[in-house]
Amino acid sequence: MTDNEWKLFEINLIKKYKIDPNAELAEVLIKEYSSHKLRKTDCTKELQLYIDSILVKLSTYRMDLLDTFGLTGKWSRSKKEIKYIFINTQTWYFLLKGMPVSMAYKKTAELLSISIDDVKIGFERRNHDFGTRELSRFALDIYITMITRQLSSEEVDIVNGNLDEDVNVQMLKDLNHHRMKYRLLIDKF
């Protein structure tokens, strides 16, 4: 996609989401935004406004994190996956503060009043289709979206040390996958 094509793609994704809000599109929008932060590129003003509105809701109304991001309800993942994504978002917070994995698991478990085993299972859970740690990776996208800034090189090293594959490689696979999936739909829009 050319620069103008991906911008139009983002704008049309936002329009589609406003007409038919669903968890699947919300996930794509989060991944689009996160990819800009990882690649150090600018997103469209429409995507930035969408993300800003979510962050205002989070800070103002203290709403549930995953509800606010639109990840529950229509076309959402299973309740178990939603639970793990939430847990993993908290775990990334502690990891990117420089904590070792075992301490991040412990802190997450204490914060959420769950067992360390639950945290570990959620963070290390693999997708059956591809064998990747998809829920952990997507939780990272949510975390990056929440902090609204680029990761430092040290943080990228921490991320890469905790994922099975370089974060930039995974991000490109995600982008290519959802751009192929939604391109025809958006082009019709």
C-alpha positions as a printed NumPy array, in Angstrom:
array([[  0.   ,   0.   ,   0.   ],
       [  1.153,   3.492,  -0.722],
       [  1.165,   6.141,   1.974],
       [ -2.142,   7.6  ,   0.784],
       [ -3.736,   4.154,   0.468],
       [ -2.963,   3.15 ,   4.051],
       [ -4.205,   6.524,   5.299],
       [ -7.449,   6.057,   3.406],
       [ -7.596,   2.49 ,   4.754],
       [ -7.318,   3.776,   8.339],
       [ -9.929,   6.468,   7.772],
       [-12.331,   3.958,   6.249],
       [-11.729,   1.504,   9.104],
       [-12.768,   4.22 ,  11.552],
       [-15.895,   4.99 ,   9.498],
       [-16.77 ,   1.292,   9.329],
       [-16.273,   0.94 ,  13.084],
       [-18.554,   3.908,  13.8  ],
       [-21.303,   2.315,  11.692],
       [-20.786,  -1.227,  12.988],
       [-18.722,  -1.245,  16.201],
       [-17.391,  -4.702,  16.93 ],
       [-14.471,  -6.263,  18.767],
       [-12.777,  -7.517,  15.619],
       [-12.525,  -4.036,  14.079],
       [-11.545,  -2.546,  17.443],
       [ -8.628,  -4.987,  17.574],
       [ -7.523,  -3.993,  14.081],
       [ -7.623,  -0.297,  15.009],
       [ -5.529,  -0.93 ,  18.126],
       [ -2.984,  -2.887,  16.084],
       [ -2.855,  -0.123,  13.472],
       [ -2.164,   2.481,  16.163],
       [  0.39 ,   0.333,  17.965],
       [  2.22 ,  -0.337,  14.705],
       [  2.668,   3.401,  14.194],
       [  4.279,   3.652,  17.615],
       [  6.57 ,   0.692,  16.924],
       [  7.519,   1.916,  13.446],
       [  7.778,   5.546,  14.615],
       [  5.324,   6.773,  11.99 ],
       [  2.339,   9.085,  12.256],
       [ -1.186,   7.767,  12.156],
       [ -4.066,   9.6  ,  10.563],
       [ -5.725,  12.302,  12.621],
       [ -8.916,  10.185,  12.53 ],
       [ -7.171,   7.234,  14.166],
       [ -5.537,   9.535,  16.722],
       [ -8.931,  11.076,  17.579],
       [-10.449,   7.601,  17.948],
       [ -7.67 ,   6.507,  20.324],
       [ -7.821,   9.806,  22.235],
       [-11.555,   9.35 ,  22.79 ],
       [-10.958,   5.891,  24.253],
       [ -8.225,   7.159,  26.563],
       [-10.469,  10.002,  27.777],
       [-13.207,   7.486,  28.6  ],
       [-10.686,   5.356,  30.478],
       [ -9.358,   8.23 ,  32.552],
       [-12.642,  10.066,  33.096],
       [-15.109,   7.278,  33.687],
       [-12.808,   4.571,  35.031],
       [-14.475,   2.13 ,  32.684],
       [-13.371,  -1.464,  32.167],
       [-10.231,  -1.468,  30.026],
       [-11.332,  -4.015,  27.449],
       [-14.92 ,  -2.722,  27.265],
       [-13.615,   0.78 ,  26.651],
       [-11.367,  -0.427,  23.841],
       [-14.397,  -2.162,  22.288],
       [-12.986,  -5.646,  22.714],
       [-16.044,  -7.223,  24.315],
       [-19.459,  -7.777,  22.802],
       [-20.063,  -8.37 ,  19.122],
       [-17.435, -10.597,  17.487],
       [-15.249, -10.634,  20.576],
       [-12.82 , -13.288,  21.601],
       [-13.765, -15.916,  24.18 ],
       [-14.108, -14.809,  27.808],
       [-10.969, -16.783,  28.638],
       [ -8.938, -14.991,  25.967],
       [-10.331, -11.607,  27.092],
       [ -9.259, -12.434,  30.646],
       [ -5.746, -13.339,  29.518],
       [ -5.417, -10.212,  27.366],
       [ -6.296,  -8.086,  30.395],
       [ -3.83 ,  -9.972,  32.6  ],
       [ -1.123,  -9.712,  29.938],
       [ -1.596,  -5.951,  29.587],
       [ -0.836,  -5.607,  33.289],
       [  2.153,  -7.951,  32.964],
       [  3.63 ,  -5.839,  30.148],
       [  3.383,  -2.804,  32.415],
       [  5.654,  -4.457,  34.98 ],
       [  8.014,  -5.989,  32.413],
       [  8.537,  -2.657,  30.686],
       [  9.341,  -1.103,  34.058],
       [ 12.375,  -3.411,  33.962],
       [ 11.152,  -6.165,  36.273],
       [ 12.285,  -9.729,  35.655],
       [  9.547, -12.035,  34.355],
       [  9.022, -13.858,  37.65 ],
       [  8.604, -10.56 ,  39.528],
       [  6.248,  -9.199,  36.842],
       [  4.127, -12.346,  37.183],
       [  4.094, -11.963,  40.964],
       [  3.172,  -8.245,  40.857],
       [  0.422,  -8.871,  38.3  ],
       [ -0.986, -11.7  ,  40.413],
       [ -0.988,  -9.478,  43.515],
       [ -2.569,  -6.556,  41.673],
       [ -5.364,  -8.671,  40.191],
       [ -5.764, -11.059,  43.161],
       [ -5.105, -14.142,  41.044],
       [ -2.495, -16.886,  41.149],
       [  0.959, -16.528,  39.629],
       [  0.175, -19.672,  37.625],
       [ -2.815, -17.919,  36.026],
       [ -0.578, -15.024,  35.028],
       [  2.087, -17.337,  33.631],
       [ -0.432, -19.453,  31.708],
       [ -2.023, -16.35 ,  30.2  ],
       [  1.248, -14.719,  29.241],
       [  2.81 , -17.835,  27.757],
       [ -0.34 , -19.233,  26.119],
       [  0.177, -20.134,  22.475],
       [ -2.265, -19.795,  19.62 ],
       [ -3.171, -23.259,  18.388],
       [ -3.198, -22.201,  14.734],
       [  0.218, -20.59 ,  14.52 ],
       [  2.01 , -21.552,  17.739],
       [  2.638, -17.889,  18.606],
       [  1.96 , -16.016,  21.813],
       [ -0.818, -14.031,  20.191],
       [ -2.621, -12.962,  23.378],
       [  0.595, -11.666,  24.893],
       [  1.423,  -9.839,  21.675],
       [ -2.02 ,  -8.25 ,  21.41 ],
       [ -1.863,  -7.184,  25.063],
       [  1.362,  -5.383,  24.144],
       [ -0.537,  -3.518,  21.405],
       [ -3.086,  -2.416,  24.003],
       [ -0.348,  -1.343,  26.409],
       [  1.431,   0.672,  23.702],
       [ -1.877,   2.298,  22.773],
       [ -2.484,   3.221,  26.402],
       [  0.901,   4.861,  26.879],
       [  0.584,   6.697,  23.521],
       [  4.295,   6.872,  22.942],
       [  7.005,   4.991,  21.132],
       [  8.899,   2.291,  22.96 ],
       [ 12.513,   3.011,  23.788],
       [ 15.194,   0.727,  22.377],
       [ 15.567,  -0.806,  25.859],
       [ 11.828,  -1.518,  25.975],
       [ 11.933,  -3.099,  22.513],
       [ 14.766,  -5.33 ,  23.759],
       [ 12.608,  -6.345,  26.749],
       [  9.678,  -7.092,  24.447],
       [ 11.812,  -9.136,  22.066],
       [ 13.259, -11.047,  25.002],
       [  9.75 , -12.058,  26.053],
       [  8.227, -12.948,  22.691],
       [  9.009, -15.86 ,  20.395],
       [  9.664, -13.628,  17.418],
       [ 10.91 , -10.072,  16.92 ],
       [  8.062,  -7.651,  17.664],
       [  8.531,  -5.846,  14.358],
       [  8.222,  -9.108,  12.419],
       [  5.05 , -10.017,  14.316],
       [  3.641,  -6.534,  13.837],
       [  4.193,  -6.694,  10.065],
       [  2.485, -10.08 ,   9.908],
       [ -0.491,  -8.643,  11.819],
       [ -0.68 ,  -5.597,   9.57 ],
       [ -0.471,  -7.633,   6.394],
       [ -3.099, -10.061,   7.667],
       [ -5.721,  -7.503,   8.639],
       [ -5.033,  -5.228,   5.699],
       [ -5.622,  -8.138,   3.327],
       [ -8.715,  -9.207,   5.255],
       [-10.318,  -5.762,   5.411],
       [ -9.098,  -4.192,   2.21 ],
       [-11.89 ,  -5.602,   0.072],
       [-14.483,  -4.763,   2.69 ],
       [-13.19 ,  -1.215,   3.078],
       [-12.836,  -0.697,  -0.681],
       [-16.553,  -1.453,  -1.026],
       [-17.3  ,   1.053,   1.732]])
